[in-house]
Every structure is written in C-alpha cells, then in structure tokens.
Amino acid sequence: ECGRKSLFLRRSKFINYVSHCFHKRGWSLDACVGYALAEGIFPKDQVVSTKTLYNYVDLGLMEIKNIDLPEKVKRNTKARRARANKRILGRSIDERSPRIDTRKDFGHWECDLVLGHKTKDDDVLLTLCERKTRRFFMIKI
C-alpha cells in the first residue's frame, strides 16, 4: 500500500482517451498526446509523455499492442553489440615481426580470401602477395 503509485494508475482517464483515439480515429500515440495538450482536453499534469506511452505498450499495460503500431514493427529494436566470445581463427597480422615490413626477406606471404555473397555457390577469389617482390597471384576457386 505504501510507495508511489504508477502514472499508469493515476492517469487512467488520459490513457483511456489515447486508446479511444488510437482505435477509433486511427491516430498515433504522439498525435493523441499533442492534440490533448494543444486543445487543453487534459491538464498538463494529467498527460503522460509519448515515450511513456510506448513503454506501456511494450510492457503490455495498454490495449494497444506493438503489432498495431505499423512504424514500430518495421524498426529493428535489437541493440547491436560486439560478441563477447568471438572465435579467433589464427594470429592477427598486427602480431608479425617488424622485420617483415622492411621487405628484406623473401617468403613472407599475405593471403586474402574474397567470398561471393549472393549464394553459397558463388565464386571465391584467393589472393596471395609476397611482401619483398610484391608479386601476387589471384586464384579463382
């Protein structure tokens, strides 16, 4: 019983108004908030922000679902993050000896593989380059 009551419970009239405008008039949540403020239908302290309304939709507190919001369904909401356990498939080129960059020794090869991206049957291109002579070979696999 103690503690601050949720805005969802304290602003139920406004949230019912938003649900009505969304379903009957086809307005967006932002349009509902903007119209209510512009026309003075609700006092400013009784209006919930657009961001809060979208949070309520995400939490499932409103009759409106994410699938009902056409623009929200189009957007990718997954956070992009780096893989924590990235597979390391060999030593990095940065770990090579500085002597190799002087190009005094023959036999230091660089290799690069270019995969076709359209289908799994696309051609693959392998390039080999020798550091000293700058000779390179391209092999189509």
C-alpha angles and dihedrals in degrees: 000000000000126000134056116316118234119262086233090066096039095048099042094130091056092045090051088050090052092049090049094049092045095051102033102034100028094234125156119244090252092052090052092053093044094048093047091052096042095049095039093236090145129023114254092249090057095053121094119213122253092246090054091050091053089049089053089051090051091050092049094240095128133060087243115091130201090249088061091060106080098194094045092055090055095055126085107231097179113117114239112233139168116254112259095208103038114178112242111212101189141322121320120248087237090069094064122115117270087231089072090062090059089065094218096128127064119223105051104127130189119206131196130180123204115196124203109243106198100072138354089253094058118122121268123218121209118193124193121189127183111216100216103044095028089225114152138187129204118202124189110212 
